[in-house]
Amino acid sequence: MSTEAAEKNKGDAGKRPLKERLKLWWEGYEIRQSTAMPAPVEEEPPADEGPPTVMGWAVSRQKSVVTLFGDGMVRCIPDDVKKRMTTPMGINKTMSIAEIGAGLGGFASWVVDEFDAYVDAYEEEEALVEAGRELIKMGGLTRYIKYHQADYENFEPKDKSANVVYSAEALFCVQDKQSLFNRIHGMLKPEGQLMMSDYMLDGLGENDPNIQKWFEDEPKRPHLVDVQKTRAMMTKAGFEVSIAEDITEEYKANVLNAFAEYARRTSRGEKSGHLHDWVLKEGELWTARVKAMESGALKVFRIYARVPAEIK
């Protein structure tokens, strides 16, 4: 075992589960490995949050999406999906990894646990960056995961800083996608790899009534392009695009399963208190997305691309 791995294992020995760290942090406790779990208290809604909303990332919204999608997750990316996104890239601890759209760090933490790798986590929402940094700190993973707040419209990562970039449903609101793909290409080393999934069109335009109806329900205005145009933009940026897979049905099923599992847990007596209303509000957002998928207007594609080797 390497010295780095040994140190990591030593630090992990007393590490609390992420769900427990989330609960403690949100309730205002300072985390120390030697402290006992405080007695549970009846949770009251924060006084300054107002009614449930998907505008912004209030603490109660952060709690509700974790309740739905799993520890540290703000989107529906089950572990089997994480594996399908990362396994083809042959990730190992010698690689520099970057995630675009890190949320609360759930995917990045999974990558560290799975591959013992280092991750640069890029996130646009300030509230998620602050919360994610705290959770990573409490998890003893600051050595492995470094958070960066990023404006995806003016993305400025360090050139040739990553062997692998992955992103899941984080870029569909970016307007200047060509510029973004150019910068992602620039941040990758020769023979670097990009795996992304996102909402796209497939032969239809944004003027489709079902897409326009969906736009009304989104907290930020999406900017969608056809999957073939996406491939063309990535090729123009310098990528070799080898896979563009329609995963809409799988994605839709995962979302519906997440909400069905929440319903099963609550029916068995699990209490969600005031968070239930936040979960319902989140459900409205995801219902609109699923309806757009069911209409055939909205698709989810997974794309794999590589940076060509340098010619010497």
C-alpha positions as CSV (number, residue, x, y, z in Angstrom):
1,M,0.0,0.0,0.0
2,S,1.3,3.5,-0.9
3,T,2.0,6.1,1.7
4,E,-0.9,8.2,0.3
5,A,-3.3,5.3,0.5
6,A,-2.2,4.5,4.0
7,E,-2.8,8.1,5.1
8,K,-6.2,8.1,3.5
9,N,-7.2,4.9,5.2
10,K,-6.0,6.2,8.5
11,G,-8.1,9.4,8.1
12,D,-11.1,7.4,7.0
13,A,-11.0,5.1,10.0
14,G,-13.1,7.4,12.2
15,K,-15.0,9.1,9.4
16,R,-18.7,9.5,9.8
17,P,-21.0,8.4,7.0
18,L,-21.8,11.3,4.7
19,K,-25.5,11.3,5.6
20,E,-24.6,11.7,9.2
21,R,-22.2,14.5,8.4
22,L,-24.9,16.2,6.4
23,K,-27.4,16.0,9.3
24,L,-24.9,17.3,11.8
25,W,-23.6,20.2,9.6
26,W,-27.1,21.3,8.7
27,E,-28.1,21.3,12.4
28,G,-25.1,23.5,13.3
29,Y,-22.9,20.9,15.1
30,E,-19.1,21.0,14.8
31,I,-17.8,17.7,13.6
32,R,-15.0,15.8,15.5
33,Q,-14.4,12.2,15.0
34,S,-14.4,11.6,18.8
35,T,-17.7,13.2,19.4
36,A,-20.9,11.1,19.9
37,M,-23.9,11.6,17.7
38,P,-26.1,14.1,19.5
39,A,-29.6,13.1,20.4
40,P,-32.1,13.8,17.6
41,V,-34.4,16.8,17.9
42,E,-37.6,17.6,16.1
43,E,-36.5,19.6,13.1
44,E,-38.0,23.0,12.6
45,P,-37.9,24.9,9.3
46,P,-35.3,27.7,9.1
47,A,-37.0,31.0,9.9
48,D,-35.6,32.9,6.9
49,E,-36.1,30.5,4.1
50,G,-39.7,31.3,3.2
51,P,-41.9,28.8,1.3
52,P,-40.5,25.9,-0.7
53,T,-39.0,26.8,-4.0
54,V,-36.6,25.5,-6.6
55,M,-35.2,29.0,-7.2
56,G,-31.7,29.0,-5.7
57,W,-30.3,26.5,-3.2
58,A,-31.8,27.1,0.2
59,V,-30.6,24.7,2.9
60,S,-34.0,23.0,3.0
61,R,-33.8,22.4,-0.8
62,Q,-30.3,20.9,-0.3
63,K,-31.7,18.5,2.3
64,S,-34.7,17.6,0.1
65,V,-32.6,16.6,-2.9
66,V,-30.3,14.5,-0.8
67,T,-33.3,12.8,0.7
68,L,-34.4,12.0,-2.9
69,F,-31.2,11.2,-4.7
70,G,-28.7,10.1,-2.1
71,D,-25.8,11.4,0.0
72,G,-24.3,14.6,-1.5
73,M,-26.4,14.3,-4.7
74,V,-28.4,17.2,-6.2
75,R,-29.3,15.3,-9.3
76,C,-30.5,11.7,-10.0
77,I,-27.3,9.8,-10.6
78,P,-27.4,6.4,-9.0
79,D,-24.2,4.5,-8.3
80,D,-24.7,2.2,-11.3
81,V,-24.9,5.2,-13.6
82,K,-21.7,6.6,-12.0
83,K,-20.0,3.4,-12.8
84,R,-21.2,3.4,-16.4
85,M,-19.9,7.0,-16.8
86,T,-16.5,6.4,-15.3
87,T,-15.6,2.8,-16.0
88,P,-14.9,3.3,-19.8
89,M,-12.3,5.9,-18.9
90,G,-10.1,3.6,-16.9
91,I,-9.7,6.0,-14.0
92,N,-7.0,5.3,-11.6
93,K,-5.2,7.3,-8.9
94,T,-2.4,8.5,-11.2
95,M,-5.0,10.6,-13.2
96,S,-6.1,14.1,-12.6
97,I,-9.9,14.1,-12.6
98,A,-12.3,17.1,-13.0
99,E,-16.1,17.2,-12.5
100,I,-18.2,20.0,-14.0
101,G,-21.3,20.4,-12.0
102,A,-20.2,19.0,-8.6
103,G,-23.2,20.0,-6.5
104,L,-22.7,18.9,-2.9
105,G,-19.8,16.6,-3.8
106,G,-21.6,13.3,-3.8
107,F,-20.2,12.1,-7.2
108,A,-16.7,13.4,-6.5
109,S,-16.7,11.6,-3.1
110,W,-17.8,8.4,-4.8
111,V,-14.9,8.8,-7.3
112,V,-12.4,9.2,-4.5
113,D,-13.7,6.1,-2.7
114,E,-13.9,4.1,-5.9
115,F,-10.6,5.0,-7.5
116,D,-8.5,6.7,-4.8
117,A,-8.2,9.6,-7.3
118,Y,-7.9,13.4,-6.9
119,V,-10.9,15.5,-8.2
120,D,-11.1,19.2,-9.1
121,A,-14.8,19.9,-8.5
122,Y,-16.3,22.8,-10.5
123,E,-19.7,24.2,-9.4
124,E,-21.6,27.3,-10.5
125,E,-24.0,27.8,-7.6
126,E,-22.3,29.6,-4.7
127,A,-24.5,28.0,-2.1
128,L,-23.6,24.5,-3.3
129,V,-19.9,25.4,-3.4
130,E,-19.9,26.6,0.2
131,A,-21.9,23.6,1.4
132,G,-19.9,21.2,-0.6
133,R,-16.6,22.5,0.8
134,E,-17.9,22.1,4.3
135,L,-19.0,18.5,3.7
136,I,-15.7,17.6,2.0
137,K,-13.8,19.1,5.0
138,M,-15.9,17.2,7.5
139,G,-15.3,14.0,5.5
140,G,-11.6,14.4,5.6
141,L,-11.4,14.7,1.8
142,T,-9.9,18.2,1.3
143,R,-6.7,16.6,0.2
144,Y,-8.6,14.7,-2.5
145,I,-11.3,17.1,-3.6
146,K,-10.8,20.7,-4.4
147,Y,-13.8,22.9,-5.0
148,H,-13.8,25.7,-7.6
149,Q,-16.7,28.1,-8.2
150,A,-17.0,28.5,-11.9
151,D,-19.0,30.5,-14.4
152,Y,-19.7,28.1,-17.2
153,E,-20.3,30.9,-19.7
154,N,-16.8,32.1,-19.0
155,F,-15.1,28.9,-17.9
156,E,-11.4,29.4,-17.1
157,P,-9.9,26.1,-16.0
158,K,-6.1,25.6,-16.0
159,D,-4.9,24.4,-19.4
160,K,-3.9,20.7,-19.6
161,S,-4.8,20.2,-16.0
162,A,-7.0,17.0,-16.3
163,N,-6.8,13.5,-17.8
164,V,-10.5,13.0,-17.4
165,V,-13.5,15.4,-17.3
166,Y,-17.0,14.2,-16.5
167,S,-20.3,16.1,-16.2
168,A,-23.9,14.9,-15.6
169,E,-26.9,17.2,-16.5
170,A,-25.0,20.3,-15.5
171,L,-24.5,22.2,-18.7
172,F,-27.9,22.5,-20.4
173,C,-28.4,26.1,-19.3
174,V,-25.1,27.2,-20.9
175,Q,-25.8,29.5,-23.9
176,D,-22.3,29.6,-25.5
177,K,-21.7,25.8,-25.6
178,Q,-19.0,26.1,-28.3
179,S,-16.8,28.3,-26.1
180,L,-17.4,25.9,-23.2
181,F,-16.4,22.8,-25.3
182,N,-13.3,24.7,-26.4
183,R,-12.2,25.4,-22.8
184,I,-12.9,21.8,-21.7
185,H,-10.8,20.6,-24.6
186,G,-8.1,23.0,-23.5
187,M,-8.1,21.8,-19.9
188,L,-7.6,18.2,-21.0
189,K,-4.1,16.7,-21.6
190,P,-3.3,14.9,-24.8
191,E,-5.4,11.7,-25.0
192,G,-7.6,13.1,-22.3
193,Q,-11.2,11.9,-22.0
194,L,-14.6,13.6,-21.6
195,M,-17.7,11.7,-20.5
196,M,-20.9,13.8,-20.3
197,S,-24.6,13.4,-20.1
198,D,-27.1,16.2,-20.6
199,Y,-30.5,17.3,-21.8
200,M,-30.5,17.7,-25.6
201,L,-32.8,17.8,-28.6
202,D,-33.0,15.1,-31.3
203,G,-34.3,16.5,-34.6
204,L,-36.6,19.0,-33.0
205,G,-36.2,22.7,-32.2
206,E,-36.6,24.7,-29.0
207,N,-39.8,26.1,-30.5
208,D,-41.6,22.8,-29.9
209,P,-44.6,23.5,-27.6
210,N,-43.5,20.7,-25.2
211,I,-40.1,22.3,-24.9
212,Q,-41.5,25.7,-24.4
213,K,-43.8,24.4,-21.6
214,W,-40.9,22.8,-19.9
215,F,-38.9,26.0,-20.1
216,E,-41.6,27.7,-18.0
217,D,-41.0,25.3,-15.1
218,E,-37.2,25.5,-15.0
219,P,-35.5,27.8,-12.5
220,K,-33.0,28.9,-15.1
221,R,-33.6,29.2,-18.8
222,P,-32.2,26.1,-20.7
223,H,-30.4,26.5,-23.9
224,L,-30.8,23.2,-25.8
225,V,-29.2,22.1,-29.0
226,D,-29.6,19.0,-31.2
227,V,-27.4,16.1,-30.3
228,Q,-25.9,16.2,-33.8
229,K,-25.1,19.8,-33.4
230,T,-23.5,19.0,-30.0
231,R,-21.3,16.4,-31.7
232,A,-20.3,19.0,-34.4
233,M,-19.4,21.6,-31.8
234,M,-17.3,19.1,-29.9
235,T,-15.5,18.1,-33.1
236,K,-14.9,21.7,-33.9
237,A,-13.3,22.1,-30.5
238,G,-10.9,19.3,-31.3
239,F,-12.5,16.3,-29.8
240,E,-12.8,12.8,-31.4
241,V,-16.4,11.9,-30.5
242,S,-17.0,8.1,-30.5
243,I,-20.2,7.6,-28.6
244,A,-23.5,9.5,-28.5
245,E,-26.0,7.3,-26.7
246,D,-29.7,8.1,-26.1
247,I,-30.3,7.2,-22.4
248,T,-33.6,8.9,-22.0
249,E,-35.6,5.9,-20.9
250,E,-33.0,4.8,-18.4
251,Y,-32.8,8.4,-17.0
252,K,-36.6,8.8,-16.7
253,A,-36.8,5.4,-15.0
254,N,-34.2,6.4,-12.4
255,V,-36.0,9.7,-11.6
256,L,-39.3,7.9,-11.2
257,N,-37.7,5.2,-9.0
258,A,-36.2,7.9,-6.8
259,F,-39.5,9.5,-6.0
260,A,-41.2,6.1,-5.7
261,E,-38.6,5.1,-3.1
262,Y,-39.2,8.3,-1.2
263,A,-42.9,7.5,-1.2
264,R,-42.2,4.0,0.1
265,R,-40.0,5.2,2.9
266,T,-42.5,7.8,4.1
267,S,-45.3,5.2,3.9
268,R,-43.2,3.0,6.2
269,G,-43.0,5.8,8.8
270,E,-39.9,7.7,7.8
271,K,-40.5,11.3,8.8
272,S,-39.5,14.2,6.6
273,G,-41.2,17.0,8.6
274,H,-41.3,20.4,6.8
275,L,-39.0,18.9,4.1
276,H,-41.9,17.1,2.6
277,D,-43.2,20.3,1.1
278,W,-39.8,20.9,-0.4
279,V,-39.7,17.4,-1.8
280,L,-43.1,18.1,-3.4
281,K,-41.8,21.3,-4.9
282,E,-38.8,19.4,-6.3
283,G,-41.2,16.8,-7.6
284,E,-43.0,19.5,-9.7
285,L,-39.7,20.4,-11.3
286,W,-38.8,16.8,-12.1
287,T,-42.4,16.0,-13.3
288,A,-42.1,18.7,-15.9
289,R,-38.8,17.3,-17.1
290,V,-40.2,13.8,-17.3
291,K,-43.3,15.0,-19.2
292,A,-41.1,16.7,-21.7
293,M,-39.2,13.4,-22.2
294,E,-42.4,11.5,-22.5
295,S,-43.5,13.8,-25.3
296,G,-40.4,12.9,-27.2
297,A,-39.3,16.5,-27.4
298,L,-36.6,16.3,-24.7
299,K,-33.8,13.7,-24.7
300,V,-30.9,12.7,-22.5
301,F,-27.7,11.7,-24.2
302,R,-24.5,10.4,-22.9
303,I,-21.4,11.4,-25.0
304,Y,-17.9,10.1,-24.9
305,A,-15.0,12.0,-26.6
306,R,-11.2,12.0,-26.5
307,V,-8.5,14.5,-27.2
308,P,-6.2,13.2,-30.0
309,A,-2.6,12.3,-29.1
310,E,-0.1,15.0,-29.9
311,I,1.8,14.4,-33.2
312,K,5.5,14.8,-32.6
